[in-house]
Amino acid sequence: MSIQEKFSDAMERIKSDPDLANEFKEDPVKTAESVLGVDLPDEQIAGFINHIKDNVDLGEIKSPSDLFNSIKHLF
């Protein structure tokens, strides 16, 4: 798997997993390295982090409990 494929896969994982997205918001470097599974030079990690911040609306991602609390009145 190429590094570009790893970046794309990691971005999709962060985008689709609210817990992972919250971890990314709190500690982007640690989360990025964990999701990628490799220790990259700082400039590459910084580029990846900036790309995610530019392309993923992290403010819209909520934790599962936030989602439940927002819909529990429906039941």
VENTARA-V377933 format. One record per run of one state. SS is the DSSP state (a for helix, b for strand, c for the rest). FROM is the first residue (numbers start at 0). TO is the last residue. Records with the same first field share a line. If there is no record, write none. Layout:
SS=FROM-TO, FROM-TO
This chain:
c=0-1, 16-16, 26-26, 36-40, 55-62, 74-74
a=2-15, 17-25, 27-35, 41-54, 63-73
